[in-house]
Amino acid sequence: MDYEAVADLGPERRRALFERDAGVDAVRSQVRDIVERVRDEGDVALREFAREYDDAEVGNIDVTDEAERAYDEIDDDVREAIEDAAANVREFHEAQMPEDWRREFEDGRELGRRFRPVERVGVYVPGGAAAYPSSALMGVIPAVVAGVEQVAVATPPAEQMNPVTLAAIHAAGADRVYAAGGAQAIAAMAHGTETVNAAQLVVGPGNKWVTAAKAEVRGDVEIDFLAGPSELLVVADDTADPEFVAADVLAQAEHDPNASVVAVTDDEATADAICEAIDAKVDDRERVDTIRKALDHDASGVFVARSMSEAVLFAESYAAEHLSIQSADDEELLGRIDSAGSVFLGSDTPVAAGDYATGTNHVLPTNGKAAVVGGLSVDTFLRATTVQRLDRDALAGLRDTITTLADAEGLEGHAASIEERFED
């Protein structure tokens, strides 16, 4: 592959890079029909869609017991890896838990916040072309840490469901596990069926069908955010190892043919070396066809900036799901880039480490949404309630402010609710 100059990018190329599309609109009509059928027909629709889309005959939609058995039956080394990763994810998310607080102010106001978990959550764990036990840990554990009463998981059915994924769902602490995939799984968790309990909040990554279904049910149920295929942006200087950059690019490209993978540097020799390393390694990867399609994606490429400042502006505009900074000045560059889902600093912090085991969450915003929203966290599963108490002196001190604003808004009753408390 060949690198491009940031300064030479035309309007169409910039749109492809900075206005990425998850392909949701193309399937919205079909997804709407799927959601309506699941809402109206329940388990019958789930079984029919399993035959149509997953080539699977589903008997029991609830496979909670199967997940528990899978945990006991998988290889010991795989179970140990799941538990090690789960412990790190749990530790990181436990550190996020906020504390209730109250504060008394000098004028007599007592104000505070308290935090309570959502009661019922549905977590989608992808399947299909690849198994994602790590996504089970990332989706379920923060909900459990937050104290959610019922955490249910939906994952695609198969004649032989992936035992490692099922084991990870069990290890993460899910209460129920359902064999349902794609848009129909999102619909089931949003509206409920004879088997699937309706959730208040549905979270988790997926393909364009899953994303379109989340968009369709939003309003009937809360969702985390609409996420598209995986994204990576590497910001590198001339101290970066091109082999490491190439390895990280190829690793994220193997997720999906629509993945977006980008490297930007201020050094032409480094850009050329990254391109050469990618070309040298790509054919050795098992998912070479997927990787090549991702590399050819309109939102992928290797770019040379005229300066590191231009590279920083590029990164801020890209607002990547995963941002890797491989530079001698990584901390300084981090301080200049605000928009990223998750940041990986230094040459020894590959994005794959965060995908699996550092403890940070890999369910992250894509398509530039990192400019306005963060990834899945304990906060996703908590409700914040404000609490207040006033003594008579505090209310008296606010009396004129409240009644004046109430009168200005034409809300006489609001003012009266204050004045009545001061009548003899």
N, C-alpha and C positions, 0 to 999 in steps of 0.2 A: 504494500500500500504506500501511498505518497502523502506527505503532509501538505497542509494548506496554510496560507498566511491569514491571520485574523483580519488584517487591514484590507484584504482583497475580497472579503465575503460580501456577496450581493444581497439584496433584499430577500429573495426567495430562500437562499441558503440560511440567512439569519432567522427567518421565520421557522424553518425546519428545526433549527437548533434550539431556539428560545421559546417557541410556541408549540411544544410537542403535544401530539394527540394520541390518546390511548386507544382510539378506534371505537369508542363507546357508541357514538351516534349511529354507526353503521348497523348495530345489532339491537338498538333500542326497541324497534317494533316487535321483533321476535321475542325479546326478553319480556316485553309487556304481556304478550300472550302466555308465556310460561308462568309468570307471576300470577296472572288471573286464574289460570287452571289450577295451580297449587292452592290458591286461596279458596277456590270453589270446590275442588275435588279431593284435597288433602292427600292422604297416603296413596290413593289410587294413582294420582298424577305423578307422585314421586317414583313409584314403581315403573310406570310407563316411560318416564323420562330416563330412568336408569337403563332400561332396555335400549332406548333410542340413542342416547348420548354416551353411555358408559359400557354398552354391550354386556350388561350384567343383569342377572335375575336376582332381585332382592326379596328375600323372605322377611327376616326381621330387620326393620329399619333401625331399631335400637340395638347397637352392637357394643354396649358398655361392658358386658361380660367378656366379649371377645377381646376387647382392649386389655382387660385385666389379665386374661390368659396370655396374651402376646407378651406382656411385660415379663412374665415368669418364664416364657419359652425362648426368647431371643438369646443370642450369644452373650456370654458374660461381659466380654469386652465392649460390646455395643451398649449393653445396659449401663455399664460403668461410665461410658462416654456421655450417655444421655443424662445420667445423674450429675456428673461433673458440670456439664453445661447448664443444667437446671439450677444447680446450686449457685453458679455465678449470676445467672439471670435473676434468681430470687434475691440474692444479696444486693444487687444494683437497684432493684425496684423497691426493696424494703427501705433503702436509703432515701427514696423519693416521698415516703409517706409524710404528709403534713400533719401538724398538731393543731387541735382546736385551741383557740386563744380568745381571751377577753382582756380589754384594757380600760381602765378608768381614767378619764380625762379630768382636768382641774375644774371644769365647769359643771361637773356632775354627770356627764354622759358616760355610759358604760357600753362599749361596742366590741363586737368580736365576730369571729367566723367559726363555724363547725363543719366537719366533713363527714359525709355518710356515703356508703357505697350504693351503686345501683343494685337492685335486687336480682334481676335475671338478665344474663348476658349470653349471646350466641357468638361463637368464634368459628370462623371459617378457616379450615386448614386445607390448602390445595393438594391435589393429587394428579392423576392423569399421566402425562409424559414423564414426570419425575416425582419422587416421594419427598416430602418436606417435613420430617419430624422436628426440625428446628423451628418451623413456623408454629407448631403446636406449643412449644415452650414459650415462644414470644407472645402468643396470643392469650394463653391460659394463665400463665404465672402472674402477670400484672393484675389480672382480675382477682385471682385468689388472694394475692397480697393485699389488695384493696379491701377485701372482705366481702366480695360479691357472694350472695347466698346460693345462687344456682348458676353454674358455669357449664353450658352445653357446647359441644363441638359437632360440626358437620364436616364430613370429609368424603370424597367421592367413593362410590361403591365399586367393587370389582369381584370377579369370581373368586379371587384370592386377595383380600385387602392387604396392603403392605403392613407386615407385623411391626416394623420399626416405628412407623408413623403411629400406629395404634398404641404401641408401648410408650411412646413419648407423650401422647395425649393422656394416658393414665398417670405417668410419672409427674406430669405437670399439675395434676389435681383436678381434672375435669369431673363433673358429677354425672353427666350423660354424654354418650357418643352416638351419633346418628350417621348411617350410611346414606348420604345424600350429597350430590355435588353440583357445581355450577350455579346458574341462576335459580334453579329449583330449590337448592339448599338455602339460599338467601331468602327466598319467598317463604319457605317453611319456617325458618327461624323468626321471620318478621310477623307472619300471620298465624302460625301454629297449624298443626294437623292433628289427626287422632293420636299420633305417637309423639310428635315434636311439640314441646311446650313453646309458646310464643315468648320471645325475648323483648326486653325494653331497649336493648342496645345490641347492634350487630357489628362485629369488627373482623378484620383479617384481610389479607391480600388475596388476589386472584387474577384471572385473565379478564379480557374485556367483557365476557358474559357476566362474570361475577360483579365487576365494577358497574356495568349497566344495571344489573339487578339492584345493587345498593342505591344507585341513583333513583331507581323506580320506586323503591319502598321507603325512601327517605320522606319523612312526614308521618308515615304510619309507625315508624320505629326510628330511633336515633341510630346513626352510623358514626364510625370514626372519621373517615375521609375517603375520597375516591382516588384509588392508586392504580397506576398503569404498570407496564413492564419495567424491569429493573434498569437503574441508571447508575453510571459511574463517571465522575470527572476527576482526573488526576492533574494537579498543578505541580509541575516539576521545574527545577532549575538545573544548572549544569553539574550539580553534585549528585543528582539522582542517578540510580542505576537503571539504565534502559531495560535491562532484563526483568527487573522487578516490576517496572511500570507495565511492560508488555504482559507479564504473568497476571497482573491484577486486571488489566483490560480483558484478557481472554477469559478469566474466571467469571467476570460478570456477564460477558457475552454469551456464555453457555446457558444462562437462565432461559433465554427466550429469543427467537429470531427478531422480535421487535424491541429487544433491549437497546438502550442508548449508551454507548461507551466512548468516552472522549479523553484525550490527553492534551494539555496545553502547556507550552514552555516558552521561555524567552530566548532559547538557544537552538539555533538551526541544527547543529551537530547532534544535540540530544534528541531532537525531533526525528532526524534521519535514523538515528540508532534505535529509537523506539519502533519506528516503522519496520526496520530490518528485523528486529527481534520478534515482532508480531508475525511477520511473514515466515520466519524460521520455525516458530513454535506451533502455528495454528494447525498444521496437518497432523501433529502428534496428539491432538486432543480427541477424545472419544466422541464428543458432540460437535465435530468439525462443521457439519452442515448448518447447525443452529448458529454456531459462532460466526461463520462467514456471512450469513444473512444479517446478523446483528452488526457486524463490521461495515456492511454495505448500507445500513440504515441511514436515512437522511439526517438523523440527529447524532450520528457517530462520526469520529474522525480524529486525526492528530493535527494540532494547530500550532503555529509559531506566532507569538506576539512580539511586538517591537520592544516591549519592556515588561517587567514584572507587574507594573501598574496596569498595563493593558490586559495582562493575564488575569489579574484580580478582578477587573471590571467584567471580563468574560465570565469568570466563575460566579460572580454575583448575579449577573443576568441569567446564567444557566440554572442557578438554584437547584443543584443536583440532589438526588436522593442520597447518594454516597459521595463524599468529597475526600479525596486522598491528597494530602500535601506532602510531597517528597522534596524537601528543600532544606538548605542550611538555615534558612530563616523561617521555619515552619510556624513558630509561635507568633512572629510578627505578621506573617501573612494571614494567619487565623484571625488576628485582631482586626483585619481589614475586610473579612468576608463574613457577612451575617447570615446569608441565605444558603442553608444546607440541611439536609435531614440528619445525617450523622457524619462526623469528621474523623479522619484517621491520620494521625500525625506521625511522620517519620517513615523511613524505609523498612523498618521492622514491624510495621503495623498494617498488614494486609487487610483488605476489606473482608476477606473470607473469615478472618478472626472474629469480626463483629457479627458476621452472618451466623456464627455458631456458638461462640464460647466466651467472649470477653464479658458478657453480661448485659451489654447495651441491647436495645431492642432493634430488630431489623425490619419491623413493619413501619414503613416510612413514607412520607409524601413524595409524589413524583410529578412530572409534567409542570415543573416550576412552582408547585404549591408550597415548597419549602420556604418560599418568600413570605408566607402568611401563616403557616401551621407547622407544628412539630409532629414527631412520630408518636407511636403508641406508647403509653406510659401509665403509671398508676393513676395519674390525673384523669385519664380517659374514663375511668370507672367510678369516679367520685363526684358527688354533688356538694357544692359549697353553699352553705346557708349563713346569711348574716344574722346576728343577734344584737338587740339593743335594749337598754333600760335607761330611763331618765328619772332623776329625782325632780322634785318640784322646782328647785332653783334652776336646774338645767333647762326645763321646759320654759320657765319664765324668761331665761336668757335668749331662747330661740323664738319666743312668742311673736315679736314684731316681724322677724324675718319670715316666718311661716305665713302669718296672716297677710302680709304685704304681697308675697308671691302668689298666695291662693287667690286674693282679690284680683291680681293682675291676670290670672288665668281664668277668672270668672267662675271659680269653684267656691261658692259661698259656704257650702257645707263643710269643706275642709277647714276654713277659717273658724267656723262656728264650733267645730270639734275641739279647737284649742281654747277659744274664749270661754266656753262653758265651764272649763276647769278652773277658771279664775273668778267666776261669779260668787258673790257672797251667799 
